[in-house]
Amino acid sequence: MSIHNGDLVSGSGKEIKIWNNQDGILMHTLVGHSSPVYSLIVLHNGNLVSASSDKTIKIWNQTRLEKTLTRHSSGVYSLCLLSNTDFVSGDEKGNIMIWTSNGDHKMTIDNAHGWIRSITALRNGGFATGSDDKTIKVWDRNGVYVKTLHGHTGWVLAIVELENGYLASASNDQTVRIWNVNNESTLMHTYSYNNPILAIGVLPNGDLIHEGNDREILIRSVDQVSNGRQDAKITFNSGHTKSIRSFAVFENGDVATGSYDITIKIWRRT
C-alpha cells in the first residue's frame, strides 16, 4: 500500500485500486497482474511500481502500463525506493534486484538469505532486508553486504528506519524489535504481543506506528522507543476484524491501514 499524489493506492488480489484520500471514492482500477499484488511503491517521477507473485514487476504511468519487468524467476513480494531514485525488489527465492527508475536492471544479489519478506531504504543510501530465515541484512547503496542482525525467532515481515537511525522490525514471532545498527548491530529493545506483527510505519513527526495486542494500534515517540519504554504515546482500537497487513502514511499525518479483513481504514490526524 502506498500514496500516489495524495491519493491512496491499494493492492487487492490481482488488481490495484487508486482511491481519493479526501472522500474515499474509487478513482481507478489497474488490471494486468495474473496473481496477487504484494507490494507497491511510488517512484520519484510519480510512476507506480507493483510487484506480484506472478513473478513480474509492473511500472504504471497514471493508469497506463509502461513496462513489465520479468527477470525474477519466482514471486516478487517486496519493493523499496532508494534515495538515488533506483528501486529494489526481493523474491521468494531470496534474490534481490536493483533497478533504475526506468526499469533498467542494474544488478542481482542471488539467494541473499531466503524469502525476502521486507525491504526498507536507509538514510545513508543503502537498504535493509528481512526474510524468512529470521534475520535482517544491511546492504550499501551498491548492493554490497554490510552486516546481519540476529534476534527474531520468526519471519521478518516489516522493517523501518527511525529518525535516530535505529531500525524497527516486525515479525510473526509476535514482537517488534529495535536495533542500533551503528553500534555493532545491537538489539536495543523488544516489544512482545499476543499476535504476529505484520506491519510497521513511521509518521511524519518521526513516531513509530504498529499493531499491538488484539488489533490495537500503538504509536510511540522516538524517545519512548530509544529508551525501551513499554507505554505508548497513543493507543486505540483499529476496528479491523483481522490483522493489519500494511500502513500508509499521508504527508499531512493521516494514516491508512490495510487488513486481512479486506478493508482499508483511513485515520485523520488530530
ChimeraX commands (.cxc) that place a marker at each C-alpha (Angstrom):
marker #1 position 0.00,0.00,0.00 radius 0.5
marker #1 position 1.39,3.42,-0.86 radius 0.5
marker #1 position 0.49,7.02,-1.59 radius 0.5
marker #1 position 0.27,8.45,-5.09 radius 0.5
marker #1 position -0.07,12.24,-5.43 radius 0.5
marker #1 position -2.02,12.39,-2.15 radius 0.5
marker #1 position -4.31,9.52,-3.10 radius 0.5
marker #1 position -4.30,6.05,-1.60 radius 0.5
marker #1 position -3.15,3.04,-3.61 radius 0.5
marker #1 position -4.02,-0.50,-2.56 radius 0.5
marker #1 position -3.33,-3.95,-3.95 radius 0.5
marker #1 position -6.17,-6.41,-3.58 radius 0.5
marker #1 position -5.97,-9.73,-5.35 radius 0.5
marker #1 position -4.75,-9.18,-8.92 radius 0.5
marker #1 position -5.99,-5.58,-9.07 radius 0.5
marker #1 position -4.56,-2.24,-7.98 radius 0.5
marker #1 position -7.02,0.40,-6.85 radius 0.5
marker #1 position -6.47,4.14,-6.50 radius 0.5
marker #1 position -8.68,6.00,-4.01 radius 0.5
marker #1 position -9.21,9.68,-3.37 radius 0.5
marker #1 position -7.87,10.42,0.10 radius 0.5
marker #1 position -10.42,13.17,0.80 radius 0.5
marker #1 position -13.67,11.30,0.21 radius 0.5
marker #1 position -12.62,7.66,-0.21 radius 0.5
marker #1 position -14.04,7.44,-3.74 radius 0.5
marker #1 position -12.52,4.79,-6.00 radius 0.5
marker #1 position -10.82,6.61,-8.89 radius 0.5
marker #1 position -9.09,3.91,-10.94 radius 0.5
marker #1 position -8.58,0.15,-11.05 radius 0.5
marker #1 position -5.40,-1.13,-12.71 radius 0.5
marker #1 position -5.55,-4.63,-14.15 radius 0.5
marker #1 position -2.58,-6.52,-15.54 radius 0.5
marker #1 position -1.13,-8.93,-13.00 radius 0.5
marker #1 position -2.16,-12.58,-13.17 radius 0.5
marker #1 position -1.59,-13.26,-9.44 radius 0.5
marker #1 position -1.98,-11.23,-6.24 radius 0.5
marker #1 position -0.16,-7.92,-5.85 radius 0.5
marker #1 position 2.01,-7.88,-2.72 radius 0.5
marker #1 position 3.94,-4.62,-2.81 radius 0.5
marker #1 position 3.54,-1.09,-4.20 radius 0.5
marker #1 position 5.84,1.93,-4.29 radius 0.5
marker #1 position 5.66,5.33,-5.97 radius 0.5
marker #1 position 8.78,6.48,-7.83 radius 0.5
marker #1 position 10.23,9.99,-7.62 radius 0.5
marker #1 position 8.72,10.76,-11.04 radius 0.5
marker #1 position 5.24,9.79,-9.81 radius 0.5
marker #1 position 5.04,6.43,-11.58 radius 0.5
marker #1 position 3.62,3.50,-9.63 radius 0.5
marker #1 position 5.51,0.19,-9.33 radius 0.5
marker #1 position 3.74,-3.05,-8.43 radius 0.5
marker #1 position 5.17,-6.46,-7.51 radius 0.5
marker #1 position 3.27,-9.72,-7.72 radius 0.5
marker #1 position 3.51,-13.43,-7.04 radius 0.5
marker #1 position 3.13,-13.80,-10.84 radius 0.5
marker #1 position 6.97,-13.19,-10.89 radius 0.5
marker #1 position 6.64,-9.78,-12.53 radius 0.5
marker #1 position 7.10,-6.13,-11.64 radius 0.5
marker #1 position 5.00,-3.57,-13.49 radius 0.5
marker #1 position 5.56,0.17,-13.89 radius 0.5
marker #1 position 2.45,2.32,-14.36 radius 0.5
marker #1 position 2.17,5.91,-15.59 radius 0.5
marker #1 position -1.11,7.11,-14.16 radius 0.5
marker #1 position -3.47,4.38,-15.41 radius 0.5
marker #1 position -1.29,3.21,-18.32 radius 0.5
marker #1 position 1.05,0.22,-18.08 radius 0.5
marker #1 position 4.52,1.45,-19.10 radius 0.5
marker #1 position 6.66,-1.64,-18.67 radius 0.5
marker #1 position 6.68,-5.20,-17.32 radius 0.5
marker #1 position 9.89,-6.50,-15.74 radius 0.5
marker #1 position 10.35,-10.26,-15.96 radius 0.5
marker #1 position 13.84,-11.05,-14.65 radius 0.5
marker #1 position 12.60,-12.61,-11.39 radius 0.5
marker #1 position 12.10,-16.38,-11.55 radius 0.5
marker #1 position 9.79,-16.52,-8.53 radius 0.5
marker #1 position 7.11,-14.41,-6.87 radius 0.5
marker #1 position 8.10,-10.83,-6.03 radius 0.5
marker #1 position 6.85,-9.86,-2.57 radius 0.5
marker #1 position 8.71,-6.68,-1.62 radius 0.5
marker #1 position 9.76,-3.37,-3.15 radius 0.5
marker #1 position 11.68,-0.36,-1.84 radius 0.5
marker #1 position 12.53,3.06,-3.30 radius 0.5
marker #1 position 16.12,4.23,-2.75 radius 0.5
marker #1 position 17.22,7.83,-2.28 radius 0.5
marker #1 position 19.07,7.89,-5.61 radius 0.5
marker #1 position 15.74,7.12,-7.46 radius 0.5
marker #1 position 16.66,3.45,-8.03 radius 0.5
marker #1 position 14.37,0.80,-6.55 radius 0.5
marker #1 position 14.95,-2.65,-5.07 radius 0.5
marker #1 position 12.88,-5.83,-5.36 radius 0.5
marker #1 position 13.04,-9.12,-3.47 radius 0.5
marker #1 position 11.54,-12.51,-4.29 radius 0.5
marker #1 position 10.63,-15.77,-2.58 radius 0.5
marker #1 position 13.88,-17.47,-3.66 radius 0.5
marker #1 position 15.88,-14.83,-1.80 radius 0.5
marker #1 position 17.04,-12.93,-4.88 radius 0.5
marker #1 position 17.37,-9.14,-4.65 radius 0.5
marker #1 position 17.44,-6.93,-7.73 radius 0.5
marker #1 position 18.26,-3.24,-8.12 radius 0.5
marker #1 position 16.58,-1.27,-10.94 radius 0.5
marker #1 position 16.73,2.24,-12.32 radius 0.5
marker #1 position 13.54,4.31,-12.17 radius 0.5
marker #1 position 13.07,3.50,-15.87 radius 0.5
marker #1 position 13.02,-0.22,-15.10 radius 0.5
marker #1 position 16.53,-0.99,-16.35 radius 0.5
marker #1 position 18.16,-3.83,-14.45 radius 0.5
marker #1 position 21.34,-2.79,-12.61 radius 0.5
marker #1 position 22.31,-5.84,-10.56 radius 0.5
marker #1 position 21.15,-9.06,-8.91 radius 0.5
marker #1 position 22.11,-10.38,-5.48 radius 0.5
marker #1 position 21.49,-14.12,-5.70 radius 0.5
marker #1 position 19.86,-16.04,-2.84 radius 0.5
marker #1 position 20.66,-13.34,-0.29 radius 0.5
marker #1 position 19.07,-15.03,2.75 radius 0.5
marker #1 position 15.85,-16.84,1.99 radius 0.5
marker #1 position 12.44,-15.47,1.02 radius 0.5
marker #1 position 12.68,-11.66,1.10 radius 0.5
marker #1 position 9.65,-10.56,3.10 radius 0.5
marker #1 position 10.51,-6.86,3.53 radius 0.5
marker #1 position 12.86,-4.13,2.29 radius 0.5
marker #1 position 13.40,-0.61,3.59 radius 0.5
marker #1 position 15.60,2.27,2.41 radius 0.5
marker #1 position 18.21,3.73,4.75 radius 0.5
marker #1 position 19.21,7.38,5.04 radius 0.5
marker #1 position 22.78,6.57,4.04 radius 0.5
marker #1 position 21.53,5.42,0.63 radius 0.5
marker #1 position 21.64,1.72,1.40 radius 0.5
marker #1 position 18.81,-0.64,2.34 radius 0.5
marker #1 position 17.89,-3.42,4.77 radius 0.5
marker #1 position 16.07,-6.67,4.02 radius 0.5
marker #1 position 14.10,-9.03,6.25 radius 0.5
marker #1 position 13.45,-12.65,5.38 radius 0.5
marker #1 position 12.04,-15.96,6.48 radius 0.5
marker #1 position 15.46,-17.04,7.75 radius 0.5
marker #1 position 14.62,-14.80,10.76 radius 0.5
marker #1 position 17.41,-12.29,10.06 radius 0.5
marker #1 position 17.78,-8.73,8.84 radius 0.5
marker #1 position 20.60,-7.92,6.45 radius 0.5
marker #1 position 22.00,-4.46,5.77 radius 0.5
marker #1 position 23.35,-3.52,2.31 radius 0.5
marker #1 position 25.08,-0.40,0.99 radius 0.5
marker #1 position 23.79,1.69,-1.93 radius 0.5
marker #1 position 25.69,-0.55,-4.39 radius 0.5
marker #1 position 24.14,-3.76,-3.09 radius 0.5
marker #1 position 27.25,-4.77,-1.12 radius 0.5
marker #1 position 26.55,-6.78,2.04 radius 0.5
marker #1 position 27.33,-4.92,5.28 radius 0.5
marker #1 position 26.02,-6.89,8.29 radius 0.5
marker #1 position 23.37,-9.30,9.65 radius 0.5
marker #1 position 21.07,-8.69,12.61 radius 0.5
marker #1 position 20.08,-11.78,14.63 radius 0.5
marker #1 position 17.33,-11.93,17.25 radius 0.5
marker #1 position 13.94,-12.69,15.71 radius 0.5
marker #1 position 12.61,-16.24,16.03 radius 0.5
marker #1 position 10.15,-15.88,13.13 radius 0.5
marker #1 position 9.90,-14.33,9.68 radius 0.5
marker #1 position 10.87,-10.67,9.49 radius 0.5
marker #1 position 7.81,-9.17,7.82 radius 0.5
marker #1 position 8.44,-5.41,8.00 radius 0.5
marker #1 position 11.32,-3.00,8.67 radius 0.5
marker #1 position 11.51,0.79,9.00 radius 0.5
marker #1 position 14.31,3.21,9.86 radius 0.5
marker #1 position 13.59,5.73,12.61 radius 0.5
marker #1 position 14.83,9.31,12.56 radius 0.5
marker #1 position 17.51,8.50,15.14 radius 0.5
marker #1 position 18.98,5.89,12.77 radius 0.5
marker #1 position 17.62,2.88,14.69 radius 0.5
marker #1 position 15.78,0.14,12.80 radius 0.5
marker #1 position 12.41,-1.19,13.93 radius 0.5
marker #1 position 11.38,-4.65,12.70 radius 0.5
marker #1 position 8.16,-6.66,12.93 radius 0.5
marker #1 position 7.80,-10.42,12.87 radius 0.5
marker #1 position 5.39,-13.30,13.15 radius 0.5
marker #1 position 7.27,-14.19,16.33 radius 0.5
marker #1 position 4.83,-11.65,17.88 radius 0.5
marker #1 position 7.47,-8.99,18.54 radius 0.5
marker #1 position 8.64,-5.59,17.40 radius 0.5
marker #1 position 12.39,-5.20,17.89 radius 0.5
marker #1 position 14.53,-2.06,17.95 radius 0.5
marker #1 position 18.11,-2.19,16.64 radius 0.5
marker #1 position 21.06,0.20,16.78 radius 0.5
marker #1 position 22.82,-0.69,13.54 radius 0.5
marker #1 position 25.54,1.90,14.17 radius 0.5
marker #1 position 26.67,0.16,17.35 radius 0.5
marker #1 position 27.75,-3.31,16.19 radius 0.5
marker #1 position 24.13,-4.17,15.33 radius 0.5
marker #1 position 22.92,-4.10,18.94 radius 0.5
marker #1 position 19.41,-5.32,19.73 radius 0.5
marker #1 position 18.17,-2.48,21.94 radius 0.5
marker #1 position 14.59,-3.39,22.92 radius 0.5
marker #1 position 11.88,-5.98,22.30 radius 0.5
marker #1 position 8.12,-5.33,22.49 radius 0.5
marker #1 position 6.09,-8.55,22.78 radius 0.5
marker #1 position 2.42,-9.14,21.89 radius 0.5
marker #1 position -0.11,-11.96,21.64 radius 0.5
marker #1 position -0.33,-11.97,17.85 radius 0.5
marker #1 position 2.06,-11.76,14.87 radius 0.5
marker #1 position 3.08,-8.20,13.92 radius 0.5
marker #1 position 2.81,-7.88,10.16 radius 0.5
marker #1 position 3.40,-4.17,9.51 radius 0.5
marker #1 position 5.01,-1.06,10.96 radius 0.5
marker #1 position 5.33,2.54,9.82 radius 0.5
marker #1 position 6.81,5.94,10.65 radius 0.5
marker #1 position 4.68,9.07,10.94 radius 0.5
marker #1 position 5.84,12.46,9.57 radius 0.5
marker #1 position 6.79,13.58,13.10 radius 0.5
marker #1 position 9.03,10.51,13.50 radius 0.5
marker #1 position 6.70,8.47,15.71 radius 0.5
marker #1 position 6.62,4.70,15.22 radius 0.5
marker #1 position 3.22,3.10,14.49 radius 0.5
marker #1 position 2.41,-0.59,14.62 radius 0.5
marker #1 position -0.22,-3.09,15.66 radius 0.5
marker #1 position -0.26,-4.34,19.27 radius 0.5
marker #1 position -2.45,-6.86,21.05 radius 0.5
marker #1 position -5.85,-7.71,19.60 radius 0.5
marker #1 position -5.65,-5.32,16.59 radius 0.5
marker #1 position -4.92,-2.24,18.69 radius 0.5
marker #1 position -2.80,0.44,17.04 radius 0.5
marker #1 position 0.12,1.77,19.07 radius 0.5
marker #1 position 2.05,4.98,18.43 radius 0.5
marker #1 position 5.39,5.51,20.21 radius 0.5
marker #1 position 7.68,8.54,20.09 radius 0.5
marker #1 position 11.33,8.12,19.13 radius 0.5
marker #1 position 12.23,8.95,22.74 radius 0.5
marker #1 position 9.98,6.16,24.04 radius 0.5
marker #1 position 11.46,3.70,21.56 radius 0.5
marker #1 position 15.05,4.80,22.26 radius 0.5
marker #1 position 14.53,4.19,25.97 radius 0.5
marker #1 position 12.57,0.98,25.56 radius 0.5
marker #1 position 9.52,2.30,27.38 radius 0.5
marker #1 position 6.59,-0.11,27.28 radius 0.5
marker #1 position 3.92,2.59,27.48 radius 0.5
marker #1 position 2.65,4.03,24.20 radius 0.5
marker #1 position 2.05,7.67,23.33 radius 0.5
marker #1 position -1.32,6.77,21.77 radius 0.5
marker #1 position -3.29,3.51,21.79 radius 0.5
marker #1 position -6.59,2.91,20.01 radius 0.5
marker #1 position -8.65,0.08,18.56 radius 0.5
marker #1 position -8.23,-0.24,14.82 radius 0.5
marker #1 position -11.76,-1.52,14.25 radius 0.5
marker #1 position -10.39,-4.22,11.93 radius 0.5
marker #1 position -11.65,-7.75,12.46 radius 0.5
marker #1 position -8.39,-9.32,11.27 radius 0.5
marker #1 position -4.72,-8.42,11.49 radius 0.5
marker #1 position -3.35,-5.22,9.94 radius 0.5
marker #1 position -1.17,-6.06,6.94 radius 0.5
marker #1 position 0.10,-2.61,5.98 radius 0.5
marker #1 position 0.30,1.05,6.92 radius 0.5
marker #1 position 0.42,4.03,4.57 radius 0.5
marker #1 position 1.18,7.50,5.88 radius 0.5
marker #1 position -0.03,10.65,4.15 radius 0.5
marker #1 position 2.05,13.83,4.14 radius 0.5
marker #1 position -0.50,15.54,6.42 radius 0.5
marker #1 position -0.10,12.81,9.04 radius 0.5
marker #1 position -3.25,10.83,8.24 radius 0.5
marker #1 position -2.80,7.06,8.27 radius 0.5
marker #1 position -4.34,4.30,6.18 radius 0.5
marker #1 position -4.44,0.72,7.45 radius 0.5
marker #1 position -4.95,-2.32,5.24 radius 0.5
marker #1 position -6.12,-5.55,6.80 radius 0.5
marker #1 position -6.72,-9.20,6.06 radius 0.5
marker #1 position -10.40,-8.38,6.66 radius 0.5
marker #1 position -10.28,-6.91,3.10 radius 0.5
marker #1 position -10.90,-3.34,4.24 radius 0.5
marker #1 position -8.86,-0.13,4.23 radius 0.5
marker #1 position -9.41,2.40,7.00 radius 0.5
marker #1 position -8.18,5.99,6.92 radius 0.5
marker #1 position -7.45,7.72,10.23 radius 0.5
marker #1 position -7.49,11.50,10.49 radius 0.5
marker #1 position -4.66,13.15,12.41 radius 0.5
marker #1 position -5.95,15.01,15.48 radius 0.5
marker link #1:1,2 radius 0.2
marker link #1:2,3 radius 0.2
marker link #1:3,4 radius 0.2
marker link #1:4,5 radius 0.2
marker link #1:5,6 radius 0.2
marker link #1:6,7 radius 0.2
marker link #1:7,8 radius 0.2
marker link #1:8,9 radius 0.2
marker link #1:9,10 radius 0.2
marker link #1:10,11 radius 0.2
marker link #1:11,12 radius 0.2
marker link #1:12,13 radius 0.2
marker link #1:13,14 radius 0.2
marker link #1:14,15 radius 0.2
marker link #1:15,16 radius 0.2
marker link #1:16,17 radius 0.2
marker link #1:17,18 radius 0.2
marker link #1:18,19 radius 0.2
marker link #1:19,20 radius 0.2
marker link #1:20,21 radius 0.2
marker link #1:21,22 radius 0.2
marker link #1:22,23 radius 0.2
marker link #1:23,24 radius 0.2
marker link #1:24,25 radius 0.2
marker link #1:25,26 radius 0.2
marker link #1:26,27 radius 0.2
marker link #1:27,28 radius 0.2
marker link #1:28,29 radius 0.2
marker link #1:29,30 radius 0.2
marker link #1:30,31 radius 0.2
marker link #1:31,32 radius 0.2
marker link #1:32,33 radius 0.2
marker link #1:33,34 radius 0.2
marker link #1:34,35 radius 0.2
marker link #1:35,36 radius 0.2
marker link #1:36,37 radius 0.2
marker link #1:37,38 radius 0.2
marker link #1:38,39 radius 0.2
marker link #1:39,40 radius 0.2
marker link #1:40,41 radius 0.2
marker link #1:41,42 radius 0.2
marker link #1:42,43 radius 0.2
marker link #1:43,44 radius 0.2
marker link #1:44,45 radius 0.2
marker link #1:45,46 radius 0.2
marker link #1:46,47 radius 0.2
marker link #1:47,48 radius 0.2
marker link #1:48,49 radius 0.2
marker link #1:49,50 radius 0.2
marker link #1:50,51 radius 0.2
marker link #1:51,52 radius 0.2
marker link #1:52,53 radius 0.2
marker link #1:53,54 radius 0.2
marker link #1:54,55 radius 0.2
marker link #1:55,56 radius 0.2
marker link #1:56,57 radius 0.2
marker link #1:57,58 radius 0.2
marker link #1:58,59 radius 0.2
marker link #1:59,60 radius 0.2
marker link #1:60,61 radius 0.2
marker link #1:61,62 radius 0.2
marker link #1:62,63 radius 0.2
marker link #1:63,64 radius 0.2
marker link #1:64,65 radius 0.2
marker link #1:65,66 radius 0.2
marker link #1:66,67 radius 0.2
marker link #1:67,68 radius 0.2
marker link #1:68,69 radius 0.2
marker link #1:69,70 radius 0.2
marker link #1:70,71 radius 0.2
marker link #1:71,72 radius 0.2
marker link #1:72,73 radius 0.2
marker link #1:73,74 radius 0.2
marker link #1:74,75 radius 0.2
marker link #1:75,76 radius 0.2
marker link #1:76,77 radius 0.2
marker link #1:77,78 radius 0.2
marker link #1:78,79 radius 0.2
marker link #1:79,80 radius 0.2
marker link #1:80,81 radius 0.2
marker link #1:81,82 radius 0.2
marker link #1:82,83 radius 0.2
marker link #1:83,84 radius 0.2
marker link #1:84,85 radius 0.2
marker link #1:85,86 radius 0.2
marker link #1:86,87 radius 0.2
marker link #1:87,88 radius 0.2
marker link #1:88,89 radius 0.2
marker link #1:89,90 radius 0.2
marker link #1:90,91 radius 0.2
marker link #1:91,92 radius 0.2
marker link #1:92,93 radius 0.2
marker link #1:93,94 radius 0.2
marker link #1:94,95 radius 0.2
marker link #1:95,96 radius 0.2
marker link #1:96,97 radius 0.2
marker link #1:97,98 radius 0.2
marker link #1:98,99 radius 0.2
marker link #1:99,100 radius 0.2
marker link #1:100,101 radius 0.2
marker link #1:101,102 radius 0.2
marker link #1:102,103 radius 0.2
marker link #1:103,104 radius 0.2
marker link #1:104,105 radius 0.2
marker link #1:105,106 radius 0.2
marker link #1:106,107 radius 0.2
marker link #1:107,108 radius 0.2
marker link #1:108,109 radius 0.2
marker link #1:109,110 radius 0.2
marker link #1:110,111 radius 0.2
marker link #1:111,112 radius 0.2
marker link #1:112,113 radius 0.2
marker link #1:113,114 radius 0.2
marker link #1:114,115 radius 0.2
marker link #1:115,116 radius 0.2
marker link #1:116,117 radius 0.2
marker link #1:117,118 radius 0.2
marker link #1:118,119 radius 0.2
marker link #1:119,120 radius 0.2
marker link #1:120,121 radius 0.2
marker link #1:121,122 radius 0.2
marker link #1:122,123 radius 0.2
marker link #1:123,124 radius 0.2
marker link #1:124,125 radius 0.2
marker link #1:125,126 radius 0.2
marker link #1:126,127 radius 0.2
marker link #1:127,128 radius 0.2
marker link #1:128,129 radius 0.2
marker link #1:129,130 radius 0.2
marker link #1:130,131 radius 0.2
marker link #1:131,132 radius 0.2
marker link #1:132,133 radius 0.2
marker link #1:133,134 radius 0.2
marker link #1:134,135 radius 0.2
marker link #1:135,136 radius 0.2
marker link #1:136,137 radius 0.2
marker link #1:137,138 radius 0.2
marker link #1:138,139 radius 0.2
marker link #1:139,140 radius 0.2
marker link #1:140,141 radius 0.2
marker link #1:141,142 radius 0.2
marker link #1:142,143 radius 0.2
marker link #1:143,144 radius 0.2
marker link #1:144,145 radius 0.2
marker link #1:145,146 radius 0.2
marker link #1:146,147 radius 0.2
marker link #1:147,148 radius 0.2
marker link #1:148,149 radius 0.2
marker link #1:149,150 radius 0.2
marker link #1:150,151 radius 0.2
marker link #1:151,152 radius 0.2
marker link #1:152,153 radius 0.2
marker link #1:153,154 radius 0.2
marker link #1:154,155 radius 0.2
marker link #1:155,156 radius 0.2
marker link #1:156,157 radius 0.2
marker link #1:157,158 radius 0.2
marker link #1:158,159 radius 0.2
marker link #1:159,160 radius 0.2
marker link #1:160,161 radius 0.2
marker link #1:161,162 radius 0.2
marker link #1:162,163 radius 0.2
marker link #1:163,164 radius 0.2
marker link #1:164,165 radius 0.2
marker link #1:165,166 radius 0.2
marker link #1:166,167 radius 0.2
marker link #1:167,168 radius 0.2
marker link #1:168,169 radius 0.2
marker link #1:169,170 radius 0.2
marker link #1:170,171 radius 0.2
marker link #1:171,172 radius 0.2
marker link #1:172,173 radius 0.2
marker link #1:173,174 radius 0.2
marker link #1:174,175 radius 0.2
marker link #1:175,176 radius 0.2
marker link #1:176,177 radius 0.2
marker link #1:177,178 radius 0.2
marker link #1:178,179 radius 0.2
marker link #1:179,180 radius 0.2
marker link #1:180,181 radius 0.2
marker link #1:181,182 radius 0.2
marker link #1:182,183 radius 0.2
marker link #1:183,184 radius 0.2
marker link #1:184,185 radius 0.2
marker link #1:185,186 radius 0.2
marker link #1:186,187 radius 0.2
marker link #1:187,188 radius 0.2
marker link #1:188,189 radius 0.2
marker link #1:189,190 radius 0.2
marker link #1:190,191 radius 0.2
marker link #1:191,192 radius 0.2
marker link #1:192,193 radius 0.2
marker link #1:193,194 radius 0.2
marker link #1:194,195 radius 0.2
marker link #1:195,196 radius 0.2
marker link #1:196,197 radius 0.2
marker link #1:197,198 radius 0.2
marker link #1:198,199 radius 0.2
marker link #1:199,200 radius 0.2
marker link #1:200,201 radius 0.2
marker link #1:201,202 radius 0.2
marker link #1:202,203 radius 0.2
marker link #1:203,204 radius 0.2
marker link #1:204,205 radius 0.2
marker link #1:205,206 radius 0.2
marker link #1:206,207 radius 0.2
marker link #1:207,208 radius 0.2
marker link #1:208,209 radius 0.2
marker link #1:209,210 radius 0.2
marker link #1:210,211 radius 0.2
marker link #1:211,212 radius 0.2
marker link #1:212,213 radius 0.2
marker link #1:213,214 radius 0.2
marker link #1:214,215 radius 0.2
marker link #1:215,216 radius 0.2
marker link #1:216,217 radius 0.2
marker link #1:217,218 radius 0.2
marker link #1:218,219 radius 0.2
marker link #1:219,220 radius 0.2
marker link #1:220,221 radius 0.2
marker link #1:221,222 radius 0.2
marker link #1:222,223 radius 0.2
marker link #1:223,224 radius 0.2
marker link #1:224,225 radius 0.2
marker link #1:225,226 radius 0.2
marker link #1:226,227 radius 0.2
marker link #1:227,228 radius 0.2
marker link #1:228,229 radius 0.2
marker link #1:229,230 radius 0.2
marker link #1:230,231 radius 0.2
marker link #1:231,232 radius 0.2
marker link #1:232,233 radius 0.2
marker link #1:233,234 radius 0.2
marker link #1:234,235 radius 0.2
marker link #1:235,236 radius 0.2
marker link #1:236,237 radius 0.2
marker link #1:237,238 radius 0.2
marker link #1:238,239 radius 0.2
marker link #1:239,240 radius 0.2
marker link #1:240,241 radius 0.2
marker link #1:241,242 radius 0.2
marker link #1:242,243 radius 0.2
marker link #1:243,244 radius 0.2
marker link #1:244,245 radius 0.2
marker link #1:245,246 radius 0.2
marker link #1:246,247 radius 0.2
marker link #1:247,248 radius 0.2
marker link #1:248,249 radius 0.2
marker link #1:249,250 radius 0.2
marker link #1:250,251 radius 0.2
marker link #1:251,252 radius 0.2
marker link #1:252,253 radius 0.2
marker link #1:253,254 radius 0.2
marker link #1:254,255 radius 0.2
marker link #1:255,256 radius 0.2
marker link #1:256,257 radius 0.2
marker link #1:257,258 radius 0.2
marker link #1:258,259 radius 0.2
marker link #1:259,260 radius 0.2
marker link #1:260,261 radius 0.2
marker link #1:261,262 radius 0.2
marker link #1:262,263 radius 0.2
marker link #1:263,264 radius 0.2
marker link #1:264,265 radius 0.2
marker link #1:265,266 radius 0.2
marker link #1:266,267 radius 0.2
marker link #1:267,268 radius 0.2
marker link #1:268,269 radius 0.2
marker link #1:269,270 radius 0.2
view
